[in-house]
Amino acid sequence: QVQLVESGGGLVQTGGSLRLSCGASRSIFSFSAMGWYRQAPGKQRELVSAITRGGSTNYADSVKGRFTISRDNAKNTVYLQMNSLKPEDTAVYYCNGQVSWVSGHFDSWGQGTQVTVSS
């Protein structure tokens, strides 16, 4: 069973930056895509950004231009660089690894890392 371990969360002021890391216990190329989700109190978990095996990326509209997803294949690690942080970015951020096939998919999740942006 794969393990995904997030790190890099913390408390930052509005306008600040953080970089989240997600280390995988196996090659990230074993996943069809990897991504970052977040869940704020009382809200549903939402997709923040994802990167496919082929390198295509996508972002939620709310983070476009501020967040950047990247990966280091040699380290089996995916990153989320978060700049110009806003209080509404406050949430628990989860790393996701998805394996997809024709009839379905399987998701693996990290334990989450808290990001708090103070106003």
N, C-alpha and C positions, 0 to 999 in steps of 0.2 A: 504494500500500500504506500502510495506516494505521500510525502510530507511537504507541506508548504509552510514556511516560517517567515512571517513579516517582521520588519523592524523599521525604526526611523520615525515613528510617531512622536508626538509631544505637544507642548504648549508653545504657541507662537503668537505674536501680535499681528493685527491686521496689516497686510502688505508684506508680511514676511514670507519666508520660503522653508520648505521641508523636502527631503527626499526619502521616499519610502523604498524599502528593498524587500523582495520576496525571493527567498532561496528555496530551490526545489531539490528533493532528494534523488532525483533522476534527471536525465536530459530534458531540457525544456522543449526540445524538438519532438518529444514523445506526445506533446499536447497539440491539439489542433489549433488552440488559441489559449493565450493567457491574458488575464485582465485584472483590473482593480474595481471593486465595488465598494460602496459605502452605505452605512445605515445610521441615520440620525435618530435620536429618541422620538418614538411615536410615529416614525415614518418607515416606509418600505425600503428594503435594500434596493439600491439602484446602481446601474452600470456607470462607472466613471470613464474608463478607458480600456481598450483591449488591443492586443497585437496578435496577429495570426502567425502561423508557422512560416508563411511566406513573407512576413514583414509588414503586411498592411495594418494600419492603425485606425482606430476610430475613437471619438471623444463625445462625451455628453456636451450638449450645447452650453451648459452652465460653466464648463471648464475649458472650452476651446480658447486657445491663445494664452492660457495660463499654465496648463499642465502638459507634461510631455512624458509619454511612456517609452521605455527603451529596454534593451536586454543585453546581457553579456552571456553569450552562449558558452564560453569556456567556464564561467562560474555558475552556470545554471541559475541565473538570477535575472529577475525582471525588476525594473525600477519605475517609480513614478515621481518625477520632479514636479513639485508644486510651487508655483510662484504667485505673487500677488494674492496671497490667501485672504479670504473673507470670512467673517463669522459664520456665514451660512455653509462654509466648507467643514464646519465642525461635525465630526461623525466618527464612527469606528470604520476603519478601512480594512477590507478583506481582499486577500489575494485569491484568485480563482484560476484553476487550470482545467480546461475542458478538452475531453476527447470526444470527437464526433464521428459518427458513421451514418450510413444511409437511413437507418431506422431509428436513430436516437442519439443520445449523448450521455456522457457521465462527467459530473463535476467533482473536483476536489477543491477543498477550501482550507485556507489558513485559519489561525485562531483570532486574527484581527489585531489591529493596532489603533490606539486612540489618537485622533488629531483634534486638538482644541485651538481655535483661533479666537483670541480675545479682542474686543473692540476698544 
